[in-house]
Amino acid sequence: MIHRVLKIALEAGREVMEVYRETFSVEYKEDRTPLTEADRRSHRVITEGLRKLDPSIPILSEEGKETPYEERRSWRSFWLVDPLDGTKEFVKRNGEFTVNIALIEGNLPVLGVVFAPALELLYFARRGEGAYRLKTDGGILSEEKAERLPLKREGDSPETLRVVASRSHRNRETEEFVSRLRSKVKEIELVSIGSSLKTCLVAEGTADIYPRLGPTMEWDTAAGHAIALESGCEVKIYDGKLSDTLTYNKRDLLNPPFVVFRKEKAYLFERGVLEI
């Protein structure tokens, strides 16, 4: 199944890049988030591809028809899709946008694909099978070249913390979180990037922690969440201290604040460094 989902993501990415290379218009939805033709074309490719893959599995997409909780609460599994995550980055033309496809079973993601077509980077994971990063070559899929996550890094100090933050959605709460880190951790390196690439940087080990203390929707996070779990990370709700694992198919699809972090950095929480 994962191979076919990867092909769907690549096809959606090609549609996105066709729009990206041309002059395009931007509309705004009721919540003032941007919408482009790339969102629509990616949505169409993904939903058509997933229905062919298995028509019995329902699809919940950011650009699809809203499904009432009374209907979806009975879903044992479903596809959770963001056809173009980081539309603001797409509009800015900085390349930091992704196509996100996740499979949810119960209330957790068990498969995730994140494709950054402008960067030609593909991340993917299936529960129990590990997480991987693949550099695509002109949209060609060569899975045998995939690197298992996390990537090996030499010379890391246990007292250095690499923090990744949103490029377009950083808020006061995040700044305060980072400030608390600076006061208690020997050395902080701060990286800014857009879309689901933030979670993927933690999954690959380029960053250690990603605090997301502003609003996100379930389709924004599910694919990256699956990749993070398979690469040795935790994704926990954060309300001044860590609590439960982030879950999906809630009545309200808005996520609470959360933190993605590598398990080997859990000592920071254990000794209270990141508690208010």
C-alpha positions in Angstrom: 0.0 0.0 0.0 2.7 2.5 0.9 4.3 2.4 -2.5 1.0 3.3 -4.2 0.4 6.1 -1.7 3.9 7.5 -2.6 3.0 7.5 -6.3 -0.2 9.4 -5.5 1.7 12.0 -3.5 4.2 12.4 -6.4 1.4 12.8 -8.9 -0.2 15.4 -6.6 3.1 17.2 -6.3 3.5 17.4 -10.1 0.1 19.1 -10.3 1.1 21.5 -7.5 4.3 22.4 -9.4 2.5 23.1 -12.6 0.6 25.8 -10.9 3.7 27.0 -8.9 5.6 27.7 -12.1 2.9 29.8 -13.6 1.1 33.0 -12.6 -1.7 32.0 -10.2 -4.5 33.8 -8.3 -5.1 33.5 -4.6 -8.5 33.3 -3.0 -9.3 33.4 0.8 -11.6 31.1 2.7 -13.9 32.2 5.5 -11.1 31.7 8.1 -8.8 33.9 5.9 -6.5 31.1 4.9 -5.3 31.2 1.3 -6.6 28.9 -1.4 -5.1 28.3 -4.9 -5.7 26.2 -7.9 -2.8 24.0 -6.7 -4.9 23.1 -3.6 -7.8 22.0 -5.7 -5.8 20.0 -8.3 -3.8 18.2 -5.6 -7.0 17.4 -3.7 -8.6 15.9 -6.9 -5.5 13.7 -7.7 -5.2 12.4 -4.1 -8.9 11.6 -3.5 -9.2 9.9 -6.9 -6.1 7.9 -6.3 -7.1 6.8 -2.8 -10.6 5.8 -3.9 -9.0 3.6 -6.5 -6.7 2.1 -3.9 -9.5 1.1 -1.6 -12.9 2.6 -2.0 -14.1 1.3 1.4 -11.8 3.7 3.3 -13.4 7.2 3.8 -11.3 10.3 3.1 -11.2 13.5 5.1 -9.5 16.3 3.2 -9.0 20.0 4.0 -10.4 20.9 0.6 -13.2 18.2 0.7 -16.7 18.3 1.9 -17.0 18.5 5.7 -18.1 15.3 7.3 -20.2 15.6 10.5 -18.7 14.0 13.6 -21.9 11.9 14.0 -20.9 10.1 10.7 -17.1 9.9 11.1 -17.1 8.9 14.8 -17.8 5.3 13.6 -14.9 5.3 11.2 -12.4 2.6 12.2 -9.9 3.9 9.7 -9.8 6.8 7.3 -7.5 8.9 5.1 -6.6 12.3 6.4 -5.3 14.6 3.7 -3.9 18.1 3.4 -3.5 18.6 -0.4 -1.2 21.6 0.0 0.2 22.2 3.5 1.9 25.6 3.7 -0.2 27.5 1.2 1.3 30.7 2.6 4.8 29.4 1.7 3.5 28.4 -1.7 2.2 31.9 -2.3 5.6 33.3 -1.1 7.3 30.9 -3.5 9.9 29.8 -1.0 9.5 26.1 -1.7 8.5 25.1 1.9 5.1 23.5 1.2 4.1 19.9 1.2 1.5 17.3 0.1 0.3 15.4 3.2 -1.4 12.0 3.2 -2.1 10.0 6.4 -4.0 6.8 7.3 -5.7 7.0 10.7 -6.6 3.8 12.5 -8.4 4.2 15.8 -7.3 7.7 16.7 -3.6 7.6 15.7 -1.8 7.8 12.4 -0.3 4.5 11.2 0.9 5.7 7.8 2.2 9.0 6.7 3.6 10.6 3.5 4.9 14.1 3.3 6.2 15.3 -0.1 7.8 18.7 -0.6 7.8 18.8 -4.5 9.8 22.1 -4.9 12.5 20.6 -2.7 12.2 17.1 -4.2 12.1 15.6 -0.7 9.8 12.7 0.2 9.3 11.5 3.8 7.2 8.4 4.6 6.5 5.9 7.3 4.3 2.9 8.1 3.7 1.7 11.6 6.2 -1.0 12.5 8.3 -0.5 9.3 10.3 2.6 10.2 10.5 6.1 8.7 12.4 7.2 5.7 13.6 10.2 3.7 14.0 10.1 -0.1 15.5 12.7 -2.4 13.4 12.4 -5.6 15.1 13.0 -8.9 12.7 14.9 -11.2 9.7 13.2 -9.5 11.1 9.7 -10.1 10.5 7.2 -7.2 13.6 5.1 -6.3 12.7 3.6 -2.9 15.9 1.7 -2.7 17.7 5.1 -2.2 15.6 6.0 0.8 17.5 6.8 4.0 16.1 5.5 7.3 15.4 8.1 10.0 16.8 9.5 12.1 19.8 10.3 10.0 23.2 9.9 11.7 24.7 13.0 13.1 28.3 13.3 14.4 29.5 15.3 17.4 26.1 16.3 18.9 26.3 17.6 22.4 23.5 16.5 24.8 23.3 20.0 26.1 22.6 21.6 22.7 19.0 21.8 21.6 18.0 22.5 18.1 14.5 24.1 18.1 12.4 24.4 14.9 9.6 26.9 14.7 7.1 28.0 12.2 8.2 30.5 9.5 4.7 32.1 9.1 2.8 31.2 12.3 5.2 32.0 15.2 3.3 33.6 18.1 4.0 35.0 21.6 3.5 31.6 23.3 6.2 30.1 21.1 8.6 33.0 21.7 8.0 32.6 25.5 8.6 28.8 25.2 11.9 29.4 23.4 12.9 32.1 26.0 12.4 29.6 28.8 14.6 27.2 26.9 17.3 29.8 26.5 17.4 30.4 30.2 17.8 26.8 31.2 19.6 25.0 28.3 23.3 25.6 27.6 23.0 26.2 23.9 20.0 26.8 21.6 20.0 26.6 17.8 16.8 28.0 16.2 15.6 26.9 12.8 12.6 28.3 10.9 10.8 26.5 8.2 7.3 26.1 6.8 4.6 23.4 6.6 5.0 19.8 7.8 8.7 20.1 7.2 9.1 21.2 10.8 8.0 17.8 12.1 10.0 16.1 9.5 13.2 17.9 10.6 12.7 16.5 14.1 12.0 13.1 12.6 15.2 13.1 10.7 17.2 14.4 13.7 18.1 17.8 12.1 16.1 19.4 15.0 15.4 18.1 18.5 12.1 19.8 19.3 9.2 21.5 17.6 6.8 23.5 19.8 3.5 24.3 18.0 1.6 26.4 20.4 -0.7 28.1 17.9 -3.7 26.6 16.0 -3.4 23.7 13.6 -5.9 21.3 12.1 -5.7 17.5 12.2 -4.9 17.3 8.5 -1.9 19.6 9.1 -0.2 17.2 11.5 -1.3 13.6 10.9 1.2 12.6 8.2 4.2 14.2 9.9 3.0 12.6 13.2 3.2 9.1 11.7 6.7 9.8 10.5 7.8 11.2 13.8 6.5 8.2 15.8 8.4 5.8 13.5 11.7 7.7 13.8 11.8 7.8 17.6 9.8 10.9 18.5 6.9 11.8 20.7 4.0 14.1 19.8 2.4 15.3 23.0 -0.2 17.8 24.0 1.4 20.7 25.9 -0.5 22.9 28.4 2.5 24.1 30.4 3.6 20.5 30.8 3.4 17.4 28.7 0.2 15.4 28.8 -1.5 13.0 26.4 -0.5 12.0 22.9 -2.1 14.1 20.1 -5.1 12.1 18.7 -7.3 12.3 15.7 -10.9 12.2 14.6 -12.0 14.4 17.4 -15.3 16.2 17.4 -13.4 19.4 16.9 -10.7 18.9 14.3 -8.7 21.8 15.7 -5.6 20.5 17.5 -4.6 21.7 21.0 -1.0 23.1 21.4 1.5 20.3 21.2 5.3 19.6 21.1 7.2 17.2 18.9 10.5 16.0 20.4 13.0 13.3 20.0 12.8 10.7 22.8 16.5 11.2 23.6 15.7 14.8 24.6 13.0 13.7 27.0 15.3 14.5 29.9 14.5 18.1 29.4 10.9 17.5 30.4 11.8 15.0 33.1 13.9 17.5 34.9 11.2 20.2 34.5 13.1 22.5 32.1 10.1 22.9 29.8 7.3 23.2 32.5 5.8 26.5 33.3 
